[in-house]
Amino acid sequence: MAFKDAWLLEFDHEMGTTRRILARVPDGDLAWKPHDKSFSLGQLSAHIANIPRWVAIACDLDAFDAAQTADDARARMPESTAGLLKTFDQNVREARAKIDVQTDAALSATWTLKQGGHEVFTLPRKAVLRSFIMNHLIHHRGQLSVYLRLLNVPLPSIYGPTADEG
């Protein structure tokens, strides 16, 4: 089995779980923060919805300097949960299509993330998909579940039943 085929099964599962969490984000609390140093609920949700956009960057480029990212490539504060879901759904569709056309050779090639010319890391693309994209998204999804719990929003199942849904 090609790497992409195995990875797409996990991608579909994790994106479905992520969508269920994002759908619970309350429109009226987008500016809420659990702490002064934290992202707001809207910023965190927008960041999660934006992470799948990195699939194309990782697959189409050999290197990327985050310091040169155009403002239109950064996550925007959502105006509503519906808008957030629309952005997420589009980004997931595009990411999935991009992954689906990759070869094992392309996914074994290296990719470099830079920040202002400084190399942050260089990894095979498949490791970038796993760590920088999937694990990164799951990490922030975990943060989002804590935000929602603090706001008394019932949580959907992530890897099994929650206290809200048996």
C-alpha positions in Angstrom: 0.0 0.0 0.0 1.3 3.4 -0.9 2.0 5.8 2.0 -0.7 8.2 0.7 -3.4 5.5 0.8 -2.7 4.6 4.4 -2.4 8.2 5.4 -5.6 9.3 3.7 -7.6 6.9 5.9 -6.2 8.6 9.0 -6.5 12.0 7.4 -10.2 11.5 6.7 -10.9 10.2 10.3 -9.0 13.1 11.9 -10.6 15.8 9.7 -14.1 14.4 10.5 -13.3 14.6 14.2 -11.9 18.1 13.9 -15.0 19.2 12.0 -17.2 17.9 14.8 -15.2 20.0 17.3 -15.2 23.1 15.1 -19.0 22.8 14.7 -19.4 23.3 18.4 -17.6 26.7 18.5 -20.2 29.2 19.7 -20.5 32.3 17.5 -21.0 34.6 20.5 -17.7 33.6 22.2 -15.1 34.0 19.3 -13.3 36.8 21.2 -13.1 34.7 24.5 -9.7 33.8 25.9 -8.9 31.5 28.8 -5.8 33.5 29.6 -4.2 36.8 28.4 -1.4 34.9 26.7 -3.8 32.5 24.9 -5.3 32.8 21.4 -8.9 33.8 21.4 -11.4 31.1 20.7 -11.8 32.5 17.2 -8.1 32.7 16.5 -7.5 29.2 17.7 -10.4 27.9 15.6 -9.2 29.8 12.5 -5.7 28.4 13.0 -7.1 24.9 13.1 -9.2 25.4 10.0 -6.1 26.8 8.2 -3.7 24.0 9.0 -4.8 21.8 6.1 -3.7 24.6 3.7 -0.1 23.6 4.5 -0.5 20.3 2.7 -0.2 22.1 -0.7 2.7 24.2 0.5 4.5 21.1 1.7 3.7 19.1 -1.5 4.3 21.9 -4.1 7.4 23.6 -2.7 10.8 22.3 -1.6 11.2 25.0 1.1 9.0 27.6 2.7 10.0 30.7 4.6 7.2 31.6 7.1 8.6 35.1 7.5 7.7 35.8 3.9 4.1 34.6 4.2 1.6 37.0 2.6 -1.1 38.2 5.0 -3.7 36.5 2.8 -2.1 33.1 3.6 -2.6 33.6 7.4 -5.7 32.4 9.2 -8.4 35.1 9.5 -10.7 35.6 12.5 -13.9 33.9 11.6 -17.1 35.9 11.6 -19.2 32.9 12.4 -19.0 29.1 13.0 -20.6 28.6 9.6 -17.8 30.6 7.9 -15.2 28.7 9.9 -16.7 25.4 8.7 -16.8 26.6 5.1 -13.1 27.5 5.3 -12.2 24.2 6.9 -14.2 22.1 4.5 -12.6 23.8 1.5 -9.1 23.5 2.9 -9.7 19.8 3.7 -11.0 19.1 0.2 -8.0 20.8 -1.4 -5.5 19.0 1.0 -7.1 15.6 0.4 -6.9 16.1 -3.4 -3.3 17.2 -3.2 -2.3 14.2 -1.1 -4.2 11.8 -3.4 -1.9 12.7 -6.4 1.4 12.3 -4.5 3.8 9.4 -5.2 5.9 7.7 -2.6 8.9 9.2 -4.2 7.5 12.7 -3.9 6.5 12.1 -0.3 10.0 10.9 0.5 11.7 14.0 -0.8 12.8 16.6 1.7 11.0 19.8 2.6 12.4 22.7 4.7 10.7 25.2 6.9 12.5 28.4 7.4 11.9 31.5 9.5 13.6 34.6 8.2 16.2 32.5 6.3 16.9 30.4 9.5 16.2 26.7 8.9 13.6 25.5 11.5 13.7 21.9 10.2 14.2 19.7 7.1 12.2 16.5 6.9 10.8 14.1 4.3 7.4 15.4 3.1 5.6 12.4 4.7 7.1 13.3 8.0 6.0 16.9 7.5 2.5 15.7 6.8 2.6 13.6 10.0 4.2 16.1 12.4 3.9 19.6 11.1 0.4 19.2 9.7 -1.5 16.3 11.4 0.1 16.3 14.8 0.0 20.1 14.9 -3.7 20.1 14.1 -4.5 17.4 16.7 -2.5 19.4 19.3 -4.6 22.5 18.7 -7.8 20.5 18.5 -7.0 19.3 22.0 -6.6 22.9 23.1 -9.9 23.8 21.5 -11.6 21.0 23.4 -10.4 22.5 26.7 -11.6 26.0 25.6 -15.0 24.5 24.8 -15.2 22.6 28.1 -14.4 25.9 30.0 -17.3 27.5 28.1 -19.6 24.6 29.1 -20.0 23.5 25.5 -20.8 19.8 25.2 -17.9 17.9 23.5 -18.4 15.4 20.8 -16.6 12.1 20.7 -12.9 12.4 19.8 -11.3 9.0 20.4 -14.2 7.6 22.4 -17.1 8.7 24.4 -17.0 12.0 26.2 -18.7 13.0 29.5 -21.3 14.8 27.3 -22.0 12.0 24.8 -21.8 8.4 26.2 
